[in-house]
Amino acid sequence: VCPVGKRALVVSSKGSTAAYARTGYCLRRFPSALPGGSKRTGFAARDYCILDCIFHEATRTFYVLDIMCWRGHVVYDSETEFRFFWAKTKISEVESLNRLRPSNPFRFICLEHGKCTEESLAIQFAREVPYEVDGILFYHKEAHYEPGVTPLVTWIQPKGVEETFGLHVADAFTRSEERFS
């Protein structure tokens, strides 16, 4: 379940963190608690991270969709289920990532993931989420990370969930659609 925001590739390396738009334009540079993301977290060549995120400016939050590299350990070629597990584990190990402070002016929060079964989808779509929903991403569980468009990842708007799966979605999922109606 994805929040409203801008897609961003976040790279932390050599004591600085940068967020890039899809076009490659640098949206901003800032210190972060990510490995290699500030003077406090290291300058070592192996301490760098690459995260695929959605940036929500109003809450100063980067919602982590996927991970490509953590502390120099590349996971592009790992399956989706492993990358999601790795991202959740590594992000949770750095407690200061989910707090706003001068040394970490933006929060990093992993989005919840679930299996694509009728039961799991019903649970996901019935729960309330702490952000405005833009849509739902479906990943093939064995896919490797591929930048750009791929048939192994698909996007669906909340109203499409009811039409496609016949499942009711929580009101929080459809509130964001009302502003476009």
ZATIFI-791840 format. One record per residue: residue in three letters; x, y, z of N, C-alpha, C in turn. Coordinates in Angstrom, 1 decimal. Layout:
ZATIFI-791840
- ALA,X,Y,Z,X,Y,Z,X,Y,Z
...
end
This chain:
ZATIFI-791840
- VAL,0.9,-1.2,0.0,0.0,0.0,0.0,0.9,1.2,0.0
- CYS,0.8,2.1,-1.0,1.7,3.2,-1.2,1.1,4.5,-0.9
- PRO,1.8,5.4,-0.2,1.3,6.7,0.2,1.4,7.6,-1.0
- VAL,0.7,8.7,-0.9,0.8,9.8,-1.9,2.2,10.4,-1.7
- GLY,2.9,10.7,-2.8,4.2,11.3,-2.7,5.0,11.2,-4.0
- LYS,6.3,11.6,-3.9,7.1,11.6,-5.1,8.1,10.4,-5.0
- ARG,8.2,9.7,-6.1,9.1,8.6,-6.1,10.6,9.2,-6.1
- ALA,11.4,8.5,-5.3,12.8,9.0,-5.1,13.7,7.9,-4.9
- LEU,14.9,8.0,-5.5,16.0,7.1,-5.3,16.9,7.7,-4.3
- VAL,17.1,7.1,-3.1,17.9,7.7,-2.0,19.2,7.0,-2.0
- VAL,20.3,7.8,-2.1,21.7,7.2,-2.0,22.4,7.9,-0.9
- SER,23.0,7.1,0.0,23.8,7.6,1.1,25.2,7.1,0.8
- SER,26.2,8.0,0.9,27.6,7.6,0.6,28.5,8.8,1.0
- LYS,29.7,8.4,1.4,30.8,9.3,1.7,30.3,10.5,2.6
- GLY,29.5,10.2,3.6,29.1,11.2,4.6,27.9,12.1,4.2
- SER,27.2,11.8,3.1,26.1,12.6,2.7,25.0,11.7,2.1
- THR,23.8,12.2,2.1,22.6,11.5,1.5,22.0,12.4,0.5
- ALA,21.5,11.8,-0.6,20.9,12.5,-1.7,19.7,11.8,-2.1
- ALA,18.6,12.5,-2.5,17.4,12.0,-3.0,17.3,12.4,-4.5
- TYR,17.1,11.5,-5.4,17.0,11.8,-6.8,15.6,11.5,-7.4
- ALA,15.2,12.3,-8.3,13.9,12.1,-9.0,14.1,11.0,-10.1
- ARG,13.1,10.5,-10.7,13.2,9.5,-11.7,14.1,10.0,-12.9
- THR,14.1,11.3,-13.1,14.9,11.8,-14.2,16.4,11.9,-13.9
- GLY,16.7,11.7,-12.6,18.1,11.8,-12.2,18.4,13.1,-11.6
- TYR,17.5,14.0,-11.6,17.6,15.3,-10.9,17.8,15.1,-9.4
- CYS,18.8,15.8,-8.8,18.9,15.7,-7.4,17.9,16.6,-6.7
- LEU,17.0,16.0,-6.0,15.9,16.7,-5.3,16.4,17.5,-4.1
- ARG,17.3,16.8,-3.3,17.9,17.4,-2.1,19.1,16.6,-1.6
- ARG,19.9,17.3,-0.9,21.0,16.6,-0.2,20.9,16.9,1.3
- PHE,21.2,15.9,2.2,21.0,16.1,3.6,21.8,15.0,4.3
- PRO,22.0,15.2,5.6,22.6,14.2,6.4,21.5,13.2,6.8
- SER,21.9,11.9,7.1,20.9,10.9,7.5,21.6,9.9,8.4
- ALA,20.8,9.1,9.1,21.3,8.0,9.9,21.6,6.8,9.1
- LEU,21.4,6.8,7.8,21.7,5.7,6.9,23.2,5.5,6.9
- PRO,23.7,4.2,6.8,25.1,4.0,6.7,25.7,4.8,5.6
- GLY,26.8,5.6,5.9,27.4,6.4,5.0,26.7,7.7,4.7
- GLY,25.6,8.0,5.4,24.7,9.1,5.1,25.1,10.4,5.8
- SER,26.0,10.4,6.7,26.4,11.6,7.4,27.8,11.4,7.9
- LYS,28.4,12.5,8.4,29.7,12.4,9.0,29.8,11.5,10.2
- ARG,28.6,11.4,10.9,28.5,10.5,12.0,28.5,9.0,11.6
- THR,27.9,8.7,10.5,27.7,7.3,10.1,28.8,6.8,9.2
- GLY,29.8,7.6,8.8,30.9,7.0,8.2,31.2,7.5,6.8
- PHE,32.5,7.4,6.5,33.0,7.8,5.1,33.6,6.6,4.4
- ALA,33.6,5.4,5.0,34.2,4.3,4.4,33.5,4.0,3.0
- ALA,34.3,3.6,2.1,33.8,3.3,0.7,32.7,2.3,0.7
- ARG,32.8,1.3,1.6,31.8,0.2,1.7,30.5,0.7,2.3
- ASP,30.5,1.8,3.0,29.3,2.2,3.7,28.4,3.1,2.8
- TYR,27.7,2.5,2.0,26.7,3.2,1.2,25.4,2.4,1.0
- CYS,24.3,3.1,0.8,23.0,2.5,0.7,22.3,3.1,-0.5
- ILE,21.4,2.3,-1.1,20.6,2.7,-2.2,19.2,2.2,-1.9
- LEU,18.2,3.1,-1.8,16.8,2.8,-1.5,15.9,3.3,-2.5
- ASP,14.8,2.6,-2.9,13.8,3.0,-3.7,12.6,3.5,-2.8
- CYS,12.3,4.8,-2.8,11.3,5.3,-1.8,10.2,6.1,-2.5
- ILE,9.2,6.5,-1.6,8.2,7.5,-1.9,8.4,8.5,-0.9
- PHE,8.6,9.8,-1.3,8.9,10.9,-0.4,7.6,11.7,-0.2
- HIS,7.2,11.8,1.1,6.0,12.6,1.5,6.5,13.8,2.2
- GLU,6.5,14.9,1.5,7.1,16.2,2.0,6.5,16.7,3.2
- ALA,5.2,16.7,3.3,4.5,17.3,4.5,4.9,16.6,5.8
- THR,5.2,15.3,5.8,5.6,14.6,7.0,7.1,14.4,7.1
- ARG,7.8,14.9,6.1,9.3,14.7,6.0,9.7,13.2,6.1
- THR,9.0,12.4,5.3,9.1,10.9,5.4,9.5,10.3,4.1
- PHE,10.5,9.5,4.1,10.7,8.6,2.9,10.2,7.2,3.3
- TYR,9.2,6.8,2.5,8.6,5.4,2.7,9.4,4.5,1.8
- VAL,10.1,3.5,2.4,10.9,2.6,1.6,10.1,1.6,0.9
- LEU,10.2,1.6,-0.4,9.5,0.6,-1.2,10.4,-0.7,-1.4
- ASP,11.7,-0.4,-1.6,12.6,-1.5,-2.0,14.0,-1.1,-1.7
- ILE,14.9,-2.0,-1.6,16.3,-1.8,-1.3,17.2,-2.4,-2.4
- MET,18.2,-1.7,-2.8,19.1,-2.2,-3.8,20.5,-2.5,-3.2
- CYS,20.8,-1.7,-2.1,22.1,-1.9,-1.5,22.0,-1.4,0.0
- TRP,22.7,-2.1,0.9,22.8,-1.7,2.3,24.2,-1.9,2.8
- ARG,24.8,-0.8,3.2,26.2,-0.9,3.7,27.1,-1.6,2.7
- GLY,26.9,-1.3,1.4,27.8,-1.9,0.4,27.4,-3.3,-0.1
- HIS,26.4,-3.9,0.6,26.0,-5.2,0.2,24.9,-5.1,-0.8
- VAL,25.2,-5.4,-2.1,24.3,-5.3,-3.2,23.2,-6.4,-3.2
- VAL,21.9,-6.0,-3.3,20.9,-7.0,-3.4,20.0,-6.9,-4.6
- TYR,20.5,-6.2,-5.6,19.7,-6.1,-6.9,19.3,-7.5,-7.4
- ASP,20.2,-8.4,-7.3,19.9,-9.7,-7.9,19.3,-10.7,-7.0
- SER,18.8,-10.2,-5.8,18.1,-11.1,-4.9,16.6,-11.0,-5.2
- GLU,15.9,-12.0,-4.8,14.4,-12.1,-5.0,13.7,-11.1,-4.2
- THR,12.5,-10.7,-4.6,11.7,-9.6,-3.9,11.5,-9.9,-2.5
- GLU,11.1,-11.2,-2.2,10.8,-11.5,-0.8,12.0,-11.3,0.1
- PHE,13.2,-11.6,-0.4,14.4,-11.4,0.4,14.7,-9.9,0.6
- ARG,14.6,-9.1,-0.5,14.9,-7.7,-0.4,13.9,-7.0,0.5
- PHE,12.6,-7.4,0.5,11.7,-6.8,1.5,12.1,-7.1,2.9
- PHE,12.4,-8.4,3.2,12.9,-8.8,4.5,14.1,-8.1,4.9
- TRP,15.1,-8.0,4.0,16.4,-7.3,4.3,16.1,-5.8,4.6
- ALA,15.3,-5.1,3.8,15.0,-3.7,4.1,14.4,-3.5,5.4
- LYS,13.4,-4.3,5.7,12.7,-4.2,7.0,13.6,-4.4,8.2
- THR,14.5,-5.5,8.0,15.4,-5.8,9.1,16.5,-4.7,9.3
- LYS,17.1,-4.3,8.2,18.2,-3.3,8.3,17.6,-1.9,8.7
- ILE,16.5,-1.5,8.2,16.0,-0.2,8.6,15.6,-0.2,10.1
- SER,15.0,-1.3,10.6,14.6,-1.4,12.0,15.9,-1.5,12.9
- GLU,17.0,-1.9,12.4,18.2,-2.0,13.3,18.8,-0.6,13.6
- VAL,18.4,0.4,12.8,18.9,1.8,13.0,17.7,2.6,13.5
- GLU,17.5,2.6,14.9,16.4,3.2,15.5,16.2,4.7,15.1
- SER,17.3,5.4,15.0,17.2,6.8,14.7,16.7,7.2,13.3
- LEU,16.5,6.2,12.4,15.9,6.4,11.1,14.5,6.9,11.1
- ASN,13.7,6.4,12.1,12.3,6.8,12.2,12.0,8.0,13.0
- ARG,13.1,8.8,13.4,12.9,10.0,14.2,13.5,11.2,13.5
- LEU,12.8,12.3,13.6,13.3,13.5,13.1,14.2,14.2,14.1
- ARG,15.4,14.6,13.6,16.4,15.3,14.4,17.4,16.0,13.4
- PRO,18.2,16.9,13.9,19.1,17.6,13.0,20.0,16.6,12.2
- SER,20.4,15.5,12.9,21.3,14.6,12.2,20.6,13.6,11.3
- ASN,19.2,13.7,11.3,18.4,12.8,10.5,17.1,13.6,10.2
- PRO,17.1,14.7,9.3,16.0,15.6,9.1,14.8,14.9,8.4
- PHE,14.9,13.7,7.9,13.8,13.0,7.3,13.7,11.6,7.9
- ARG,12.5,11.1,8.1,12.3,9.8,8.6,12.3,8.8,7.4
- PHE,12.8,7.5,7.7,12.8,6.4,6.8,11.9,5.3,7.4
- ILE,10.8,5.0,6.7,9.9,4.0,7.2,9.6,3.0,6.1
- CYS,9.8,1.7,6.5,9.5,0.6,5.5,8.0,0.4,5.4
- LEU,7.5,0.3,4.2,6.1,0.0,4.0,5.8,-1.4,4.3
- GLU,4.6,-1.7,4.7,4.2,-3.1,5.0,4.0,-3.9,3.7
- HIS,4.4,-5.1,3.7,4.2,-6.0,2.6,3.4,-7.2,3.0
- GLY,2.7,-7.8,2.1,1.9,-9.0,2.4,1.9,-9.9,1.2
- LYS,1.5,-11.1,1.4,1.4,-12.1,0.3,0.1,-11.8,-0.5
- CYS,0.1,-12.2,-1.7,-1.0,-12.0,-2.6,-2.0,-13.1,-2.6
- THR,-2.6,-13.3,-1.4,-3.7,-14.3,-1.3,-4.9,-13.6,-0.9
- GLU,-6.1,-14.2,-1.2,-7.3,-13.5,-0.9,-7.4,-13.0,0.6
- GLU,-7.0,-13.9,1.5,-7.1,-13.6,2.9,-6.1,-12.4,3.2
- SER,-4.9,-12.5,2.8,-3.9,-11.4,3.0,-4.4,-10.1,2.4
- LEU,-4.9,-10.1,1.2,-5.3,-8.9,0.6,-6.5,-8.3,1.4
- ALA,-7.4,-9.1,1.8,-8.6,-8.7,2.6,-8.1,-7.9,3.8
- ILE,-7.1,-8.5,4.5,-6.6,-7.9,5.7,-5.9,-6.6,5.4
- GLN,-5.1,-6.6,4.4,-4.3,-5.3,4.0,-5.3,-4.2,3.6
- PHE,-6.4,-4.5,2.9,-7.3,-3.5,2.4,-8.3,-3.0,3.5
- ALA,-8.4,-3.8,4.5,-9.4,-3.5,5.6,-8.7,-2.6,6.7
- ARG,-7.4,-2.6,6.7,-6.8,-1.9,7.8,-6.6,-0.4,7.5
- GLU,-6.6,0.4,8.5,-6.3,1.8,8.4,-4.8,2.1,8.3
- VAL,-4.4,3.0,7.5,-3.0,3.3,7.3,-2.8,4.8,7.8
- PRO,-1.6,5.1,8.3,-1.3,6.5,8.8,-1.0,7.5,7.7
- TYR,-1.4,7.3,6.5,-1.1,8.2,5.4,-2.1,8.1,4.3
- GLU,-2.1,9.1,3.4,-3.1,9.1,2.3,-2.6,8.1,1.3
- VAL,-3.5,7.2,0.9,-3.1,6.2,-0.1,-3.2,6.6,-1.5
- ASP,-2.2,6.3,-2.3,-2.1,6.7,-3.7,-2.5,5.4,-4.5
- GLY,-2.0,4.3,-4.1,-2.3,3.0,-4.8,-1.6,1.8,-4.2
- ILE,-1.7,0.7,-4.8,-1.1,-0.5,-4.3,-0.2,-1.1,-5.4
- LEU,1.0,-1.5,-4.9,2.0,-2.1,-5.8,2.0,-3.6,-5.6
- PHE,2.0,-4.3,-6.7,2.1,-5.8,-6.6,3.4,-6.2,-7.3
- TYR,4.3,-6.9,-6.5,5.6,-7.4,-7.0,5.5,-8.9,-7.2
- HIS,6.1,-9.4,-8.2,6.3,-10.8,-8.4,7.4,-11.2,-7.3
- LYS,7.0,-12.2,-6.5,7.9,-12.5,-5.3,9.3,-13.1,-5.7
- GLU,9.5,-13.5,-6.9,10.8,-14.0,-7.2,11.6,-13.1,-8.2
- ALA,11.0,-11.9,-8.4,11.7,-11.0,-9.3,12.9,-10.4,-8.7
- HIS,13.9,-10.1,-9.6,15.1,-9.3,-9.2,14.7,-7.9,-9.4
- TYR,15.5,-7.0,-8.8,15.2,-5.5,-8.9,15.5,-5.1,-10.3
- GLU,14.6,-4.4,-11.0,14.7,-3.9,-12.3,14.3,-2.4,-12.3
- PRO,15.2,-1.5,-12.6,14.8,-0.1,-12.7,13.8,0.1,-13.9
- GLY,12.9,1.1,-13.8,12.0,1.3,-14.9,10.8,0.4,-14.9
- VAL,10.2,0.4,-16.0,8.9,-0.4,-16.2,9.3,-1.9,-16.4
- THR,8.5,-2.7,-15.7,8.7,-4.2,-15.8,7.4,-4.9,-15.6
- PRO,7.1,-6.0,-16.3,5.9,-6.7,-16.2,5.8,-7.4,-14.8
- LEU,6.9,-7.4,-14.1,6.9,-8.2,-12.8,6.4,-7.3,-11.6
- VAL,6.1,-6.0,-11.9,5.5,-5.2,-10.9,4.4,-4.4,-11.5
- THR,3.3,-4.3,-10.8,2.1,-3.6,-11.3,1.5,-2.7,-10.3
- TRP,0.8,-1.7,-10.7,0.2,-0.7,-9.8,-1.3,-0.7,-10.0
- ILE,-2.0,-0.5,-9.0,-3.5,-0.5,-9.1,-4.0,0.6,-8.1
- GLN,-4.9,1.4,-8.5,-5.5,2.4,-7.7,-6.5,1.7,-6.7
- PRO,-6.8,2.3,-5.6,-7.7,1.6,-4.6,-9.1,1.2,-5.2
- LYS,-9.6,2.1,-6.0,-10.9,1.7,-6.6,-10.8,0.5,-7.5
- GLY,-9.7,0.2,-8.1,-9.5,-0.9,-8.9,-9.4,-2.2,-8.1
- VAL,-9.1,-2.1,-6.8,-9.1,-3.3,-6.0,-10.5,-3.9,-5.9
- GLU,-11.5,-3.1,-5.7,-12.9,-3.6,-5.6,-13.3,-4.2,-6.9
- GLU,-13.0,-3.5,-8.0,-13.4,-4.0,-9.3,-12.6,-5.3,-9.7
- THR,-11.3,-5.3,-9.4,-10.5,-6.5,-9.8,-10.7,-7.7,-8.9
- PHE,-10.6,-7.4,-7.6,-10.6,-8.5,-6.7,-11.9,-8.8,-6.0
- GLY,-12.9,-7.8,-6.1,-14.1,-7.9,-5.4,-14.0,-7.8,-3.9
- LEU,-12.9,-7.1,-3.4,-12.7,-6.9,-2.0,-13.0,-5.5,-1.6
- HIS,-13.6,-5.3,-0.5,-13.9,-3.9,0.0,-12.6,-3.3,0.6
- VAL,-12.4,-2.0,0.3,-11.2,-1.4,0.8,-11.6,-0.4,1.9
- ALA,-10.8,-0.1,2.9,-11.0,0.8,3.9,-11.3,2.2,3.4
- ASP,-12.1,3.0,4.1,-12.3,4.4,3.6,-11.1,5.2,3.4
- ALA,-10.0,4.9,4.2,-8.8,5.7,4.1,-8.1,5.5,2.7
- PHE,-8.4,4.4,2.1,-7.8,4.1,0.8,-8.5,4.9,-0.3
- THR,-9.7,5.2,-0.1,-10.5,5.9,-1.2,-10.5,7.4,-1.0
- ARG,-10.2,7.9,0.2,-10.2,9.4,0.4,-9.3,10.1,-0.5
- SER,-8.2,9.6,-0.8,-7.3,10.3,-1.7,-7.8,10.4,-3.2
- GLU,-8.7,9.4,-3.5,-9.3,9.4,-4.9,-10.3,10.5,-5.0
- GLU,-11.0,10.9,-3.9,-12.1,11.8,-3.9,-11.6,13.2,-4.4
- ARG,-10.3,13.5,-4.2,-9.8,14.8,-4.6,-9.6,14.9,-6.1
- PHE,-9.6,13.8,-6.8,-9.4,13.7,-8.2,-10.8,13.6,-9.0
- SER,-11.8,13.3,-8.2,-13.2,13.1,-8.8,-13.8,14.4,-9.3
end
